[in-house]
């Protein structure tokens, strides 16, 4: 079979556009509506998407402007995906869990459980928190600094994957006749002692169907790239042009050999914000409908959050993006990307906020299924992507537009599957099942 691209469906309750919740076709209470999520999951699975991708934050926004934005109430991702595992059969289930404000044992146990519940479809989006407000919910007066967050994340990954290997695949014999429940020689105690964690182990969940859930990451800073090269199996990244995406792709794949990894062991899936229409004019009209719903103050509040938790409300809306220090609490790669965008296009603060209201810094495509497929094919075939994490303006309509329009066009070109290759997320992504390090 020729190389085929991979697709993830990014589910952000009402949609990825900051004003999606105000659209008449979007259920305003989508964040806590399981029937809504069930429909999304089944749309994506019918279209043969590789995975659902659910982001998360462990702090609710409380600024005055937050009352005019969605995302204050939504399901905890692992709880949601566990429920969705019962109403789907093939699609992968990727949840975000921060290494900054969790404990490794909890994360290892929950994702191993999700992998068992789903028959081998779990993925962990390993992130370091970029929301400074989260610190206040976990006994801290200030957010963990950038360097320490990544040091903690690296050790966190080491502990979680070690715990996932607590048991060999055939450790649990459960032999009623002999009275042996598990083979003692096939149990391995981690006994980890490090800079950030002390974890004895073992995990009280058997080794999961995939051996280990798939590891996903989204960091694009220098530190984030190095962590991804060492640990990730899928990388979700924001790239705004083919040239930038090619450079990122080559750089990250080029780091793999020093960790003894092959190029195929890591799938790079840039985010792409997509608005689909039967004609280009219809697509542009759809996009403008959402843009008209963006209040300038809301766009600027989103911008400040994306730049690294900066309050931009005191700056004039018709003025330029102010010079900001390098963020310690947010995503340094996203700050760089948005700052360069503002300078390149000479945008005012309000214009920049409105421009990122949909894609939030990701590559954006507005057009017909054929036009969108052209660009996805170009990136895929010219060394910029192994697939894409698809962001749509509103849900469920935007996902239906992509599933009914773009997916058939990709299939017609032989670029995307018509049936799932296997039953596990690893099989469908073309990733090897890891061997138990202790066996």
MOHUUR-V112756 format. One line per field, one symbol per residue. ss: DSSP state (2 for helix, 1 for strand, 0 for the rest). phi: phi as a letter, one per 30 degrees, with the letter a starting at -180 (. if undefined). burial: + if it has 9 or more other C-alpha atoms within 8 Angstrom, else -. Layout:
# MOHUUR-V112756
ss->???
phi->???
burial->???
This chain:
# MOHUUR-V112756
ss->0000011111000000000222000000022202222222222222000011110000000002222200000000222222222000000111111100000222222222222222000111111000022222200000000222222222222222222200100000001000010002221000011000011000000001001001111000022222222220011110000222222222222222222000222011111111110002222222222220000222222222222200000000000100000000000222222222222220012222222000000011111022222222222220000011111100002222222222222222000000000000222220000000000
phi->.debdcbccdcchdkdddcedddddcddcedbcddddedddddddddiedacbbdabcacdbdedddcbdidbaddedddddddddcbbbddbccdbdddbbcedddeddddddddecijbdbcddbcdccdddedcbicdbdddeddeddddddeeeddddddcebdecdcdhddddicdbdedccbddhdbbdcbbbdiddcbdededibedccbbdbdeddddddddbdcbbcbcbcbeddddddedddddddedciccdddbccbddbdbccbdbddddddeddeddddddeddddddeedddkicdcddcddccddddbdddccccdddddddddddddchcdeddddddcdcdhjdecbbldeddddedddddddcicaclbcdccdbbdedddedddcdeedddddicbecbddbccdddddicddddddcd
burial->---++++++++-+++++++++-+--+---++----++++++++++-++++++++++--------++--++---+--++-+++-+++-+-+++++++++++++-++-+++++++++++++++++++++++++++++++-----++-+--++-++++++-+++++++++++-+++------++++--+++-+-+----+-+-+++--++++++++++++++++-+++++++--+++++++++-+-+++++++-++-++--------++++++++++++++-+-+++-++--++--+-++++++++++++++-----------+-----+-+++++++-+++--+----++++-+++-++++-++++++++++-++---+-++--+++++++++++++++++++++++++++++---+++--+--+++++++-+----+---
